[in-house]
Amino acid sequence: MQPRNITGESFFCWDGDVLVVNILGKPSARRDAIGTPYGNQLRVSVKAAPENGKATDYMVKFLAPLFGVRVADIEVVFGRENVNKQLRIRSPQQLPPVFGPPP
């Protein structure tokens, strides 16, 4: 079963022990933060500027400890230089509250 947000659209799903997350990134933000779901994406803001994928690299470093994984356990499937991204997080040890209660 795929968890869903309040609008009924899913921003994440599981592929075995890999968490697949659709992201709507906001670079050059005032602070680093995981926001709320927006349709089938999760809003994530980071302070880094969008220069040659640096904001995405920064986002991965920001998210890794929130999921209890190493940076190397997060793969950017697409969107390294775009606000629309998909991440694959291998064997997350914890989930931020926006993901709801554990399955």
N, C-alpha and C positions, 0 to 999 in steps of 0.2 A: 504494500500500500504506500502511496506517495503522499507525504504530508502536504497540506495546502494552506495558503494564507487566507485571510478573511474574504478576499474577492473570489476565491475558488481557483485561482491560478497558482501554479507551483513555481517557486523561484529556485527550488532545489529538488534533487532526487538522489537516490542511492544506486550505485552500480557495484554490487557486492559490498566490499568494505570501503569503497571510494565514494566520497560525497561530491556530487556535481552541483556547482552553484553558478547561476547566471547573475552577473553583476552589472549595475549601472554606476559607473565610477564618476566621482566628482573631484578632479584634481584642483590644486591651488585653493583648498578649503581653509577655513580658519583653524580647524582642528581635525585630527584623525578620529573617525567615528563610523560605526556600523549604524546605518539608519533603518528605515522601515521598508518593507516590500513595496515595490511599485510594479504592479502587473506581475509579469513573470520574471522580474529582476529584483535583486536586493541592492538598495542604495548603500554605497560605501564612499565616504569622503576621506581624502588624504591631503596633507599640507603640501606635498611635493608638486612641482610644476610639471606639466605634460611635455616633456622634452625627450624625444627618441625612446619612449617606453620607460623612462625613469620613474614616472608616477606609478606605473604598474608594478615595477620592481619594488618600490617603496611600499605599495599596498600589500604585496605578498609578505614582506618583512613585518608589516603591521599585523596582518591576519594570522600568521603562523602561531604565535603564542596564544592567541585567543582560541585556537582549535587544538592546542597542545601538540603541535607537530613542528618538525624542522622546516625551514624554508624549502629545502630540497623535496619535501613531500607535497608541495603545491605546484601543480602544472598549470600554466596558462594555455588553454586549448586554443583560444582565439581572442583577439582584441588587445594585444599588447600595446598597440598605439592607437586605441580607440576607447571611448567611454563604455561601449558595450563589450563585455568580456564573459568568458566562461572559464571557471577554474575547476580543477579536479584535485581534491584534497584526500590524500591517501591515509586511511585509518585514523581519522580525527579522534583524539582522546577526550574531547569535550566540545560542546556546542554553545555558541552565544545564545542568550535568551530569545532572540528573535526567531530561532528555529523551533521554539516550542519545547514541550517535554520530550525526553528521550523515547524512542519507539519501544 
